[in-house]
Amino acid sequence: LLFGLELSHYPALTDIESETKKLGSIYQCYIDFKSFEESLAFQKWTDLDVPALKEGIILFERRCRNFESERSTPTFKALDEYVMNFKDAIPLIVNLKNDAVVLRHWEKLAHLTKTTNQMEQ
């Protein structure tokens, strides 16, 4: 009792608290994934560790599978799509990491994508 008032229950607040906790875990997974992605973005291409990249994406895929009741939320769907899009790009990264891809291939790729690549050999 506070000030002689009875304790009141507010189911709407309980629901909001529960929803906030669920969304918090999804957002934390997103923050962790962005951190993982940024750590890769600042690596030199020659130093990129493809097995670690694959292992990292597998870990995030598992984390996404652990969200049971959140799967129907738009927030989870956006996170899942983001992780899956990154996973779908891994075979391309593996192919580009191949030693058979030489400077002329990179130059052609840069021309086609209208970008500049600064590759350090």
Backbone as JSON Lines, residues from 0, in Angstrom:
{"i":0,"aa":"L","n":[0.83,-1.18,0.0],"ca":[0.0,0.0,0.0],"c":[0.88,1.25,0.0]}
{"i":1,"aa":"L","n":[0.58,2.12,-0.89],"ca":[1.28,3.39,-0.97],"c":[0.26,4.49,-0.79]}
{"i":2,"aa":"F","n":[0.45,5.32,0.2],"ca":[-0.5,6.4,0.52],"c":[-1.9,5.85,0.8]}
{"i":3,"aa":"G","n":[-1.96,4.64,1.29],"ca":[-3.24,4.04,1.63],"c":[-4.04,3.59,0.42]}
{"i":4,"aa":"L","n":[-3.42,3.51,-0.75],"ca":[-4.14,3.09,-1.96],"c":[-3.85,1.62,-2.23]}
{"i":5,"aa":"E","n":[-4.83,0.95,-2.74],"ca":[-4.67,-0.46,-3.12],"c":[-3.78,-0.55,-4.37]}
{"i":6,"aa":"L","n":[-3.07,-1.65,-4.46],"ca":[-2.23,-1.91,-5.62],"c":[-3.12,-2.21,-6.82]}
{"i":7,"aa":"S","n":[-2.91,-1.5,-7.9],"ca":[-3.73,-1.7,-9.11],"c":[-2.92,-2.44,-10.16]}
{"i":8,"aa":"H","n":[-3.6,-3.29,-10.89],"ca":[-2.96,-4.03,-11.98],"c":[-3.43,-3.44,-13.3]}
{"i":9,"aa":"Y","n":[-2.49,-3.25,-14.18],"ca":[-2.79,-2.72,-15.5],"c":[-2.29,-3.7,-16.55]}
{"i":10,"aa":"P","n":[-3.19,-4.55,-17.05],"ca":[-2.77,-5.56,-18.03],"c":[-2.14,-4.95,-19.28]}
{"i":11,"aa":"A","n":[-2.6,-3.78,-19.68],"ca":[-2.04,-3.14,-20.87],"c":[-0.56,-2.82,-20.66]}
{"i":12,"aa":"L","n":[-0.22,-2.37,-19.46],"ca":[1.19,-2.06,-19.17],"c":[2.04,-3.33,-19.13]}
{"i":13,"aa":"T","n":[1.47,-4.4,-18.61],"ca":[2.18,-5.67,-18.59],"c":[2.45,-6.15,-20.01]}
{"i":14,"aa":"D","n":[1.46,-6.0,-20.9],"ca":[1.63,-6.38,-22.3],"c":[2.7,-5.52,-22.98]}
{"i":15,"aa":"I","n":[2.67,-4.24,-22.68],"ca":[3.66,-3.33,-23.27],"c":[5.07,-3.69,-22.79]}
{"i":16,"aa":"E","n":[5.2,-4.0,-21.51],"ca":[6.5,-4.38,-20.97],"c":[7.02,-5.65,-21.64]}
{"i":17,"aa":"S","n":[6.14,-6.62,-21.81],"ca":[6.51,-7.87,-22.47],"c":[6.94,-7.63,-23.91]}
{"i":18,"aa":"E","n":[6.17,-6.82,-24.64],"ca":[6.49,-6.5,-26.03],"c":[7.81,-5.74,-26.14]}
{"i":19,"aa":"T","n":[8.05,-4.85,-25.21],"ca":[9.29,-4.07,-25.21],"c":[10.49,-4.98,-24.99]}
{"i":20,"aa":"K","n":[10.38,-5.97,-24.11],"ca":[11.47,-6.91,-23.88],"c":[11.75,-7.73,-25.14]}
{"i":21,"aa":"K","n":[10.69,-8.17,-25.81],"ca":[10.87,-8.94,-27.05],"c":[11.57,-8.11,-28.11]}
{"i":22,"aa":"L","n":[11.09,-6.88,-28.29],"ca":[11.69,-6.01,-29.29],"c":[13.12,-5.65,-28.92]}
{"i":23,"aa":"G","n":[13.38,-5.51,-27.63],"ca":[14.74,-5.2,-27.18],"c":[15.73,-6.28,-27.57]}
{"i":24,"aa":"S","n":[15.31,-7.54,-27.47],"ca":[16.22,-8.63,-27.85],"c":[16.44,-8.66,-29.36]}
{"i":25,"aa":"I","n":[15.41,-8.33,-30.14],"ca":[15.56,-8.27,-31.59],"c":[16.51,-7.13,-31.97]}
{"i":26,"aa":"Y","n":[16.3,-5.97,-31.36],"ca":[17.17,-4.83,-31.66],"c":[18.61,-5.09,-31.23]}
{"i":27,"aa":"Q","n":[18.8,-5.79,-30.12],"ca":[20.16,-6.11,-29.68],"c":[20.84,-7.04,-30.69]}
{"i":28,"aa":"C","n":[20.09,-7.98,-31.22],"ca":[20.64,-8.86,-32.26],"c":[21.03,-8.04,-33.49]}
{"i":29,"aa":"Y","n":[20.19,-7.08,-33.86],"ca":[20.49,-6.21,-35.0],"c":[21.75,-5.39,-34.75]}
{"i":30,"aa":"I","n":[21.87,-4.83,-33.55],"ca":[23.05,-4.03,-33.2],"c":[24.3,-4.9,-33.28]}
{"i":31,"aa":"D","n":[24.22,-6.12,-32.75],"ca":[25.36,-7.05,-32.81],"c":[25.71,-7.4,-34.25]}
{"i":32,"aa":"F","n":[24.68,-7.59,-35.09],"ca":[24.93,-7.93,-36.49],"c":[25.59,-6.76,-37.21]}
{"i":33,"aa":"K","n":[25.11,-5.54,-36.96],"ca":[25.72,-4.36,-37.59],"c":[27.18,-4.23,-37.15]}
{"i":34,"aa":"S","n":[27.47,-4.52,-35.91],"ca":[28.84,-4.47,-35.41],"c":[29.7,-5.51,-36.14]}
{"i":35,"aa":"F","n":[29.16,-6.71,-36.31],"ca":[29.85,-7.77,-37.05],"c":[30.11,-7.33,-38.48]}
{"i":36,"aa":"E","n":[29.1,-6.77,-39.1],"ca":[29.2,-6.31,-40.49],"c":[30.24,-5.19,-40.63]}
{"i":37,"aa":"E","n":[30.23,-4.24,-39.7],"ca":[31.18,-3.14,-39.76],"c":[32.61,-3.6,-39.51]}
{"i":38,"aa":"S","n":[32.78,-4.6,-38.65],"ca":[34.13,-5.12,-38.41],"c":[34.69,-5.74,-39.69]}
{"i":39,"aa":"L","n":[33.83,-6.32,-40.5],"ca":[34.27,-6.88,-41.77],"c":[34.54,-5.79,-42.8]}
{"i":40,"aa":"A","n":[33.75,-4.73,-42.75],"ca":[33.85,-3.67,-43.74],"c":[35.19,-2.94,-43.66]}
{"i":41,"aa":"F","n":[35.8,-2.92,-42.5],"ca":[37.05,-2.19,-42.34],"c":[38.28,-3.06,-42.49]}
{"i":42,"aa":"Q","n":[38.09,-4.3,-42.85],"ca":[39.22,-5.19,-43.1],"c":[39.71,-5.01,-44.53]}
{"i":43,"aa":"K","n":[40.99,-5.22,-44.72],"ca":[41.5,-5.25,-46.08],"c":[40.95,-6.5,-46.75]}
{"i":44,"aa":"W","n":[40.69,-6.4,-48.04],"ca":[40.16,-7.54,-48.79],"c":[41.08,-8.73,-48.67]}
{"i":45,"aa":"T","n":[42.38,-8.49,-48.71],"ca":[43.34,-9.59,-48.65],"c":[43.35,-10.26,-47.28]}
{"i":46,"aa":"D","n":[42.91,-9.54,-46.23],"ca":[42.89,-10.1,-44.88],"c":[41.56,-10.73,-44.49]}
{"i":47,"aa":"L","n":[40.58,-10.67,-45.39],"ca":[39.25,-11.19,-45.08],"c":[39.3,-12.69,-44.85]}
{"i":48,"aa":"D","n":[38.81,-13.11,-43.7],"ca":[38.8,-14.52,-43.32],"c":[37.43,-15.11,-43.65]}
{"i":49,"aa":"V","n":[37.33,-15.8,-44.77],"ca":[36.05,-16.32,-45.25],"c":[35.45,-17.35,-44.29]}
{"i":50,"aa":"P","n":[36.23,-18.28,-43.73],"ca":[35.63,-19.22,-42.76],"c":[35.04,-18.5,-41.54]}
{"i":51,"aa":"A","n":[35.7,-17.46,-41.06],"ca":[35.17,-16.7,-39.93],"c":[33.9,-15.97,-40.34]}
{"i":52,"aa":"L","n":[33.86,-15.49,-41.56],"ca":[32.66,-14.83,-42.09],"c":[31.49,-15.81,-42.12]}
{"i":53,"aa":"K","n":[31.74,-17.0,-42.62],"ca":[30.69,-18.02,-42.68],"c":[30.22,-18.42,-41.28]}
{"i":54,"aa":"E","n":[31.16,-18.6,-40.38],"ca":[30.82,-18.98,-39.0],"c":[30.0,-17.88,-38.33]}
{"i":55,"aa":"G","n":[30.39,-16.64,-38.56],"ca":[29.66,-15.52,-37.98],"c":[28.22,-15.46,-38.44]}
{"i":56,"aa":"I","n":[27.99,-15.66,-39.72],"ca":[26.63,-15.6,-40.24],"c":[25.8,-16.78,-39.74]}
{"i":57,"aa":"I","n":[26.43,-17.92,-39.55],"ca":[25.73,-19.08,-39.0],"c":[25.27,-18.78,-37.57]}
{"i":58,"aa":"L","n":[26.12,-18.13,-36.8],"ca":[25.74,-17.77,-35.42],"c":[24.55,-16.82,-35.4]}
{"i":59,"aa":"F","n":[24.53,-15.85,-36.3],"ca":[23.4,-14.92,-36.34],"c":[22.13,-15.62,-36.85]}
{"i":60,"aa":"E","n":[22.31,-16.55,-37.74],"ca":[21.16,-17.33,-38.22],"c":[20.54,-18.12,-37.06]}
{"i":61,"aa":"R","n":[21.38,-18.69,-36.23],"ca":[20.9,-19.44,-35.06],"c":[20.19,-18.51,-34.08]}
{"i":62,"aa":"R","n":[20.77,-17.34,-33.89],"ca":[20.12,-16.38,-32.97],"c":[18.73,-16.01,-33.48]}
{"i":63,"aa":"C","n":[18.61,-15.84,-34.79],"ca":[17.31,-15.5,-35.37],"c":[16.31,-16.64,-35.17]}
{"i":64,"aa":"R","n":[16.79,-17.88,-35.26],"ca":[15.9,-19.02,-35.06],"c":[15.4,-19.13,-33.63]}
{"i":65,"aa":"N","n":[16.13,-18.53,-32.68],"ca":[15.73,-18.59,-31.28],"c":[14.57,-17.67,-30.95]}
{"i":66,"aa":"F","n":[14.24,-16.76,-31.83],"ca":[13.1,-15.87,-31.6],"c":[11.83,-16.62,-31.98]}
{"i":67,"aa":"E","n":[11.16,-17.17,-30.99],"ca":[9.96,-17.98,-31.25],"c":[8.73,-17.1,-31.45]}
{"i":68,"aa":"S","n":[8.33,-16.41,-30.4],"ca":[7.07,-15.66,-30.45],"c":[7.2,-14.36,-31.22]}
{"i":69,"aa":"E","n":[8.42,-13.93,-31.51],"ca":[8.63,-12.67,-32.19],"c":[8.6,-12.8,-33.71]}
{"i":70,"aa":"R","n":[8.54,-14.0,-34.23],"ca":[8.65,-14.23,-35.67],"c":[7.62,-13.49,-36.51]}
{"i":71,"aa":"S","n":[6.48,-13.2,-35.94],"ca":[5.42,-12.56,-36.72],"c":[5.54,-11.03,-36.72]}
{"i":72,"aa":"T","n":[6.46,-10.49,-35.95],"ca":[6.57,-9.03,-35.88],"c":[7.33,-8.49,-37.1]}
{"i":73,"aa":"P","n":[6.97,-7.3,-37.55],"ca":[7.69,-6.69,-38.67],"c":[9.17,-6.45,-38.35]}
{"i":74,"aa":"T","n":[9.47,-6.19,-37.09],"ca":[10.85,-5.96,-36.68],"c":[11.69,-7.22,-36.88]}
{"i":75,"aa":"F","n":[11.16,-8.35,-36.47],"ca":[11.88,-9.61,-36.66],"c":[12.03,-9.93,-38.14]}
{"i":76,"aa":"K","n":[10.97,-9.73,-38.9],"ca":[11.03,-10.03,-40.34],"c":[12.1,-9.19,-41.03]}
{"i":77,"aa":"A","n":[12.23,-7.93,-40.63],"ca":[13.26,-7.06,-41.21],"c":[14.66,-7.55,-40.84]}
{"i":78,"aa":"L","n":[14.85,-7.94,-39.58],"ca":[16.14,-8.47,-39.15],"c":[16.47,-9.75,-39.89]}
{"i":79,"aa":"D","n":[15.51,-10.66,-39.96],"ca":[15.73,-11.94,-40.64],"c":[16.07,-11.72,-42.1]}
{"i":80,"aa":"E","n":[15.38,-10.83,-42.77],"ca":[15.67,-10.54,-44.17],"c":[17.08,-9.96,-44.33]}
{"i":81,"aa":"Y","n":[17.46,-9.08,-43.42],"ca":[18.79,-8.46,-43.46],"c":[19.88,-9.52,-43.33]}
{"i":82,"aa":"V","n":[19.72,-10.43,-42.37],"ca":[20.7,-11.49,-42.15],"c":[20.74,-12.44,-43.35]}
{"i":83,"aa":"M","n":[19.58,-12.81,-43.88],"ca":[19.52,-13.72,-45.01],"c":[20.12,-13.1,-46.28]}
{"i":84,"aa":"N","n":[19.9,-11.81,-46.49],"ca":[20.5,-11.14,-47.64],"c":[22.02,-11.16,-47.55]}
{"i":85,"aa":"F","n":[22.54,-10.96,-46.35],"ca":[23.99,-11.02,-46.15],"c":[24.48,-12.45,-46.42]}
{"i":86,"aa":"K","n":[23.74,-13.41,-45.92],"ca":[24.13,-14.82,-46.12],"c":[24.13,-15.17,-47.61]}
{"i":87,"aa":"D","n":[23.15,-14.65,-48.34],"ca":[23.07,-14.93,-49.78],"c":[24.25,-14.33,-50.54]}
{"i":88,"aa":"A","n":[24.89,-13.3,-49.99],"ca":[26.03,-12.66,-50.66],"c":[27.34,-13.4,-50.41]}
{"i":89,"aa":"I","n":[27.37,-14.3,-49.46],"ca":[28.62,-14.99,-49.11],"c":[29.2,-15.79,-50.28]}
{"i":90,"aa":"P","n":[28.39,-16.53,-51.06],"ca":[29.0,-17.23,-52.2],"c":[29.67,-16.28,-53.19]}
{"i":91,"aa":"L","n":[29.11,-15.11,-53.38],"ca":[29.73,-14.11,-54.25],"c":[31.07,-13.66,-53.67]}
{"i":92,"aa":"I","n":[31.1,-13.43,-52.38],"ca":[32.34,-13.03,-51.73],"c":[33.4,-14.12,-51.87]}
{"i":93,"aa":"V","n":[32.98,-15.37,-51.68],"ca":[33.9,-16.5,-51.83],"c":[34.46,-16.55,-53.24]}
{"i":94,"aa":"N","n":[33.59,-16.36,-54.24],"ca":[34.05,-16.38,-55.63],"c":[35.01,-15.23,-55.93]}
{"i":95,"aa":"L","n":[34.73,-14.06,-55.39],"ca":[35.61,-12.92,-55.61],"c":[36.93,-13.07,-54.87]}
{"i":96,"aa":"K","n":[36.92,-13.82,-53.81],"ca":[38.14,-14.06,-53.02],"c":[39.06,-15.07,-53.71]}
{"i":97,"aa":"N","n":[38.57,-15.75,-54.73],"ca":[39.34,-16.75,-55.46],"c":[40.59,-16.12,-56.06]}
{"i":98,"aa":"D","n":[41.7,-16.86,-56.01],"ca":[42.96,-16.35,-56.54],"c":[42.93,-16.16,-58.06]}
{"i":99,"aa":"A","n":[41.97,-16.8,-58.72],"ca":[41.87,-16.66,-60.17],"c":[41.33,-15.29,-60.59]}
{"i":100,"aa":"V","n":[40.74,-14.57,-59.64],"ca":[40.24,-13.22,-59.93],"c":[41.44,-12.28,-59.85]}
{"i":101,"aa":"V","n":[41.83,-11.76,-61.0],"ca":[43.02,-10.91,-61.08],"c":[42.61,-9.46,-61.28]}
{"i":102,"aa":"L","n":[43.61,-8.59,-61.36],"ca":[43.37,-7.15,-61.43],"c":[42.45,-6.77,-62.57]}
{"i":103,"aa":"R","n":[42.6,-7.38,-63.73],"ca":[41.74,-7.0,-64.86],"c":[40.27,-7.32,-64.57]}
{"i":104,"aa":"H","n":[40.01,-8.37,-63.81],"ca":[38.64,-8.69,-63.43],"c":[38.08,-7.61,-62.51]}
{"i":105,"aa":"W","n":[38.91,-7.17,-61.57],"ca":[38.47,-6.12,-60.65],"c":[38.2,-4.82,-61.4]}
{"i":106,"aa":"E","n":[39.07,-4.53,-62.39],"ca":[38.87,-3.31,-63.18],"c":[37.57,-3.38,-63.96]}
{"i":107,"aa":"K","n":[37.27,-4.54,-64.54],"ca":[36.01,-4.69,-65.27],"c":[34.81,-4.58,-64.32]}
{"i":108,"aa":"L","n":[34.92,-5.19,-63.16],"ca":[33.86,-5.1,-62.16],"c":[33.64,-3.66,-61.72]}
{"i":109,"aa":"A","n":[34.72,-2.93,-61.51],"ca":[34.61,-1.52,-61.12],"c":[33.95,-0.71,-62.23]}
{"i":110,"aa":"H","n":[34.29,-1.01,-63.47],"ca":[33.69,-0.3,-64.6],"c":[32.18,-0.6,-64.69]}
{"i":111,"aa":"L","n":[31.82,-1.86,-64.53],"ca":[30.41,-2.25,-64.62],"c":[29.56,-1.67,-63.49]}
{"i":112,"aa":"T","n":[30.15,-1.58,-62.31],"ca":[29.39,-1.07,-61.15],"c":[29.58,0.43,-60.96]}
{"i":113,"aa":"K","n":[30.4,1.03,-61.82],"ca":[30.68,2.48,-61.76],"c":[31.2,2.88,-60.38]}
{"i":114,"aa":"T","n":[32.14,2.08,-59.9],"ca":[32.78,2.36,-58.62],"c":[34.29,2.31,-58.82]}
{"i":115,"aa":"T","n":[35.01,2.69,-57.8],"ca":[36.47,2.54,-57.84],"c":[36.86,1.56,-56.74]}
{"i":116,"aa":"N","n":[37.7,0.65,-57.1],"ca":[38.19,-0.34,-56.14],"c":[39.67,-0.09,-55.91]}
{"i":117,"aa":"Q","n":[40.06,-0.02,-54.68],"ca":[41.45,0.15,-54.34],"c":[41.93,-1.15,-53.72]}
{"i":118,"aa":"M","n":[42.38,-2.03,-54.58],"ca":[42.83,-3.34,-54.12],"c":[44.3,-3.26,-53.77]}
{"i":119,"aa":"E","n":[44.65,-3.8,-52.62],"ca":[46.05,-3.91,-52.23],"c":[46.46,-5.35,-52.45]}
{"i":120,"aa":"Q","n":[47.43,-5.53,-53.26],"ca":[47.89,-6.89,-53.57],"c":[48.82,-7.4,-52.49]}
